[in-house]
Amino acid sequence: MRLGLEGRRGLVTGGSKGLGEAIARELVSEGARVAICSRNEQEVTATAEEVGAEYSQAADVTDPEQVRDLIARTAEALGGIDFLVNNAGGAHPGTFETLSDEDWVADLDVKLFSLIRCSREVLPHLRAAGGGRIVNIGAVYSRYPDPTFFATSVNRAAGNSFTKTLALEVAKDNILVNGVNVGFVITPQWENIHRRRAPELTRDEFFDRFAAQEVPLGRFGLPDEVSGLVSFLLSDRASYITGASIDVAGGMGKYV
């Protein structure tokens, strides 16, 4: 099924690996013209070449000046911007008692303020294009809090509210804003959590134990099981969906 993304121009943040890489790869395969960014210049350059992204830039989305430069250069390289995928983030496990003020600020910066900064800078370009799409990647913990991921649970909930509120404000401009809340998906972030929490277990043992406790489907997801939904939300087939936050989590999350 073709999604009508041929020639669409857009940016995927955190695009050098994991979910961001999978999203960029799928969008390129659908004919979109894609730019990616990450903090690591070597990684983002290599990934851009591998997946066929037209533009890449090393940028830290927690730095307002770098965000402004990133969006301006992306628009120049692609001749405009039609969509933004806010994917940059990072796993920051910790309970309320273990998280410091510095931990909270860092987590808010990457999980909430990066959405705010990148969306603010890209909106003029979407309006100039006659409309566009923003997809914010979040987490099931936003609706299904886990005290061992305390900051993520709180800050991703704020991200859901940001998605809905922005969608209401910019609908008049033909700009659609949606969220994708992921559960347990195999990414470098989870590889790092495995090494920190249970290095005595094999990778598969660690993932299987986590999934058995929380995921009705009984397994971790794969990045390309997320990227398909993101591509759909950016496509013509999703032209009447905005303000939604959709789970990709194998049934994880005891709520309705």
C-alpha positions in Angstrom: 0.0 0.0 0.0 1.4 3.4 -1.0 0.8 6.1 1.5 1.2 9.1 -0.7 4.5 10.2 1.0 6.4 10.6 -2.2 8.3 14.0 -2.2 7.2 14.9 1.3 10.0 16.7 3.2 10.6 16.2 6.9 12.9 15.8 9.9 13.3 12.9 12.3 15.1 13.8 15.5 17.1 11.2 17.3 17.4 9.6 13.9 20.8 7.9 14.1 19.7 4.6 15.7 16.9 2.6 17.2 13.4 3.9 16.6 14.6 7.0 14.8 16.6 5.0 12.3 13.7 2.7 11.6 11.3 5.6 11.1 13.7 7.4 8.7 14.4 4.2 6.8 10.7 3.5 6.3 9.9 7.0 5.3 12.7 7.0 2.7 11.3 3.7 1.4 7.9 5.4 0.9 9.6 8.1 -1.2 9.8 10.9 1.4 12.8 13.2 1.5 14.2 12.8 5.0 16.6 14.7 7.2 17.8 13.2 10.5 19.7 14.6 13.5 21.4 13.2 16.6 24.1 14.5 19.0 26.7 12.2 17.5 28.0 13.5 14.2 29.7 10.3 13.1 26.7 8.2 13.9 24.2 10.5 12.2 26.3 10.8 9.1 26.7 7.1 8.8 23.0 6.4 9.3 22.0 9.0 6.8 24.1 7.4 4.1 22.8 3.9 5.0 19.1 4.7 5.0 19.2 7.3 2.2 18.4 10.4 4.2 19.1 13.5 2.1 20.4 15.6 5.0 21.9 15.0 8.4 23.2 17.2 11.2 24.7 16.8 14.6 22.4 18.7 17.0 21.3 18.6 20.6 17.6 19.2 20.8 17.9 20.4 24.4 19.8 23.4 23.1 17.5 26.1 21.7 20.2 27.7 19.5 21.1 24.3 18.0 17.4 23.6 17.4 16.9 26.9 15.5 19.9 26.1 13.4 18.8 22.6 12.7 15.4 23.5 11.5 16.7 26.4 9.4 19.3 24.2 7.7 16.9 21.3 7.2 14.4 23.6 5.5 17.2 25.0 3.3 18.5 21.5 2.4 15.0 20.1 1.5 13.5 23.2 0.1 10.9 23.3 2.9 9.4 21.1 5.6 6.2 19.1 5.5 6.5 17.0 8.6 8.4 16.6 11.9 8.9 13.4 13.9 10.0 14.3 17.5 11.7 11.1 18.4 14.7 12.3 20.5 14.7 10.9 24.0 16.4 8.7 26.5 15.6 6.2 29.2 16.2 7.6 32.7 15.2 5.0 35.2 14.8 6.0 38.9 12.3 6.3 41.7 11.1 9.5 43.3 13.6 9.1 46.1 16.6 8.5 43.8 16.0 11.3 41.2 17.8 14.6 41.9 16.8 18.0 40.6 19.4 17.7 37.9 17.9 14.4 36.8 14.4 15.9 36.6 15.7 18.9 34.6 17.6 16.8 32.2 14.6 14.4 31.6 12.2 17.3 31.1 14.6 18.9 28.7 14.8 15.9 26.4 11.3 14.5 26.8 9.1 17.7 26.9 11.1 20.8 26.0 12.6 19.2 22.9 9.0 18.7 21.6 8.2 22.4 22.4 11.4 23.7 20.8 11.4 21.7 17.6 7.6 22.2 17.1 7.9 25.9 17.6 10.7 26.3 15.0 9.0 24.0 12.4 5.5 25.5 12.5 6.3 28.5 10.3 7.6 26.1 7.6 4.5 23.8 7.9 2.3 26.9 7.5 4.3 28.0 4.5 3.7 24.6 2.9 0.0 24.9 3.4 -0.1 22.4 6.3 1.8 19.4 7.6 2.2 16.8 10.3 3.9 16.5 13.6 4.3 13.1 15.3 5.6 13.0 18.9 7.1 9.7 20.1 6.2 9.0 23.7 5.8 6.1 26.1 3.0 3.9 27.5 4.2 4.9 30.9 2.5 8.3 30.2 -0.8 6.5 30.9 0.5 3.5 32.9 2.9 5.0 35.5 5.8 2.9 36.8 7.5 4.3 39.9 10.8 2.8 38.8 10.6 5.0 35.7 9.2 7.9 37.7 10.4 10.8 35.6 9.4 9.1 32.4 5.9 8.5 33.7 5.4 12.1 34.7 7.2 13.8 31.7 5.7 11.6 29.0 2.2 12.4 30.4 3.1 16.1 29.9 4.0 15.1 26.3 0.6 13.6 25.7 -1.0 16.9 26.9 1.3 18.9 24.7 0.3 16.8 21.7 -3.4 17.3 22.3 -3.2 21.0 23.1 -1.0 21.8 20.1 -3.3 19.8 17.8 -6.2 22.0 18.9 -4.4 25.2 18.3 -2.9 24.4 14.9 -5.8 22.5 13.3 -7.0 25.7 11.7 -3.6 25.8 9.8 -4.2 22.2 8.4 -1.4 20.9 10.7 -2.1 17.6 12.3 -0.4 16.6 15.5 -0.4 13.1 16.9 1.5 11.0 19.4 2.8 7.4 19.4 3.3 5.8 22.8 5.7 2.9 22.7 6.0 0.1 25.2 8.9 -2.3 25.4 10.7 -2.0 22.1 14.2 -3.3 21.4 16.4 -0.2 21.1 19.8 0.8 22.3 18.2 2.5 25.3 16.9 -0.9 26.5 20.2 -2.5 25.8 21.7 0.1 28.2 19.1 -0.7 30.8 19.9 -4.4 30.5 23.6 -3.8 31.1 22.9 -1.6 34.1 20.3 -3.7 35.8 21.0 -7.3 35.1 24.4 -7.9 33.3 24.3 -11.5 34.6 21.4 -12.3 32.4 21.6 -12.7 28.6 19.9 -10.1 26.5 17.1 -12.4 25.6 16.6 -13.5 29.2 16.3 -10.0 30.4 13.9 -8.9 27.7 11.8 -12.1 28.2 11.4 -11.5 31.9 10.3 -7.9 31.4 7.8 -8.8 28.8 6.4 -11.8 30.7 5.5 -9.4 33.6 3.9 -6.6 31.6 3.2 -7.4 27.9 0.2 -9.6 27.0 1.8 -10.5 23.7 4.8 -11.8 25.8 7.6 -10.2 23.9 9.4 -6.9 23.2 8.5 -5.1 20.0 10.7 -4.3 17.1 11.5 -0.8 15.8 9.8 -1.4 12.5 6.6 -2.3 14.3 6.5 1.3 15.4 7.8 3.0 12.2 4.8 1.7 10.3 2.3 3.6 12.4 4.4 6.7 12.3 4.5 6.6 8.5 0.7 6.0 8.4 0.1 9.1 10.6 2.2 11.2 8.2 0.3 10.0 5.2 -2.8 10.9 3.3 -4.6 7.9 4.8 -4.5 9.7 8.3 -5.9 13.0 7.1 -8.7 13.0 9.7 -6.6 12.0 12.7 -5.3 14.7 15.0 -4.8 15.1 18.8 -4.5 11.3 19.2 -1.9 9.4 21.2 -1.8 5.8 20.0 -0.1 2.9 21.8 2.2 0.5 20.1 2.9 -1.8 23.1 1.7 -5.3 22.6 -1.3 -4.7 24.8 0.7 -3.3 27.7 -1.1 -0.9 29.9 -4.1 -1.7 32.1 -6.4 1.1 31.2 -9.2 1.8 28.7 
